[in-house]
Amino acid sequence: MNEMTIQQNEPKNHLRQAEVTRGLAYTPRVDVFETETELLLFADLPGVKPDDVEMRFENGELILHGRCTPRQAETDYLLQEYGVGDFYRAFAIAETIDSDKISAELKDGVLTVHLPKAEAVRPRRITVKAE
C-alpha cells in the first residue's frame, strides 16, 4: 500500500464530541488492501446496522461513524466485558482516489469500503506493435 494514498487521522476533538451519542467511541480495527484499480478498506463494526453507519468524504478526509444501540435495557450483569458504544475513525485520502465513486457495504459486522483509484493513476498495459 502506498503510504501517500491513505493515512489514518486522529479525529478532531470538536467532531468527536458532536458525533458520539453516548459519550463513548471505539476505534474500529481496519485492514486496507490495494489492487490495481482500488483500495479496499475493511472495518469491524460489530452490532452496527447498515442504517446506523454514516460515512462522509469532505476536505480530503474519509470519516466513518457507526452507531451501536445497546443490546439490552437496564440489566444487572454478573460479568460484563463487552462495552457498547459508537465507532469512529477518520482517514486522510490522497487525490489519487476518485472520491465521486467511493462506495460501501456492511455485512456480518464488517464494513467494506471501495476507494477506486482515479483513472490517471491506474497502471495500464501498453501494447507494442510489430512492423
N, C-alpha and C positions, 0 to 999 in steps of 0.2 A: 504494500500500500504506500502510495506517495504521501509523505507527511504533509505536503503543502495542500493536498486535496481536501482533507478533513482533519480537524483537530478539536479536541474537547475544550470547551469553555466552561468556566465556573459560572453558575447563574448569577445574574446581577441581583443584589440584595432587594431592590425595590420590586423586581419581578417575582422573586421567591415569595416575598410577603404577600403580594397581590394574588398569586396563583394558588397557594396552598389553602385548602378548605378547613382542615382540622389542626393546623399548626405543625404537622409532621410530614416531611417529604423524604422519600428514599431515592437513592441514585440507582437506577436500574443497571444491571450488568448488560454490557453491549459487546457484540462481536461485529467486526467490519470485514467484508470480503470484497476483493476487487476483481472484476472481469474486464474484458476488452471494452465493453460497452457501458458498464455502470459500476457503481459501488453499491453493495448490499449491506444494510445495517440491520442487525437482529438485536432487539431489546427485550429483555424479560420483564413482563408486566403481569405477574400473577394476580388473578382476581379482578382485573380490569376488563370491562366490556367495551366492544367497539364504539358504542355511543359515548363512552366516557374518556375517549382519547382525543386530545387536542394536539394537533401538530401544525406549527406555523413556520414559515420561512420569511424572515424580514431582516433587512440590512446585513445580508451575508451570514445569517445565523439560523440554524435549524433548531427549533425548540420542541421538545417532546414533553407532554404533560398528561399523565394518566390519573384519573380519579378512581379511587378504590373505596367502595362502600363497605361499611362494617359487615362482618359475617353474621353477627347475631346482635340482638338487643342487649341491654344491660345484663351481663352474666357474671356470676362469681366463679371464676376458673379455679380449679385445683392447681393447675400449672398452665402458664401462658407464655409461650416463646415466640409466637408468630405475631409480629406487630402489624397493625393495619394503618395505612397512610397512603398519601399520594406519591406518585413517581414523577421526578423532574430531571431532565437532562438537556443540555444545550451544546451545540457543536458549531464551530466556525466552518463555513463551507466555501471552498475556493470558487473562483469564477469559471473553473473548468467544468462545473456541474450545470446542466441545463435545468434551472430552477422551475421553469414552467412545466416540466414533465415529471416532477417528483411525485411518487405515489406510495401508498402503504396499505397493508392489510394486517389484521390481527387474527391469529388462530392459535388456540390452545395456550393462551397466555404469552405468546411470542409475537411482538410487533416486527414485521418485515418492512423496511423502508427501501424503496428503489430510488437511487440517485443517479439518473442517467448522465453520462458524460456528454459534453457538448460535442457536436459533430466535428468541430475544428481540432479537437484534441484526441479523437479516437484514432487508433492505429489503422492504417489502411494498406491493403496489399496493392502493389503496383505491378501490373503485367508488363513483362518485357517481350516485345515482338521480334521475331526473326525476319531478316530481309531476304 
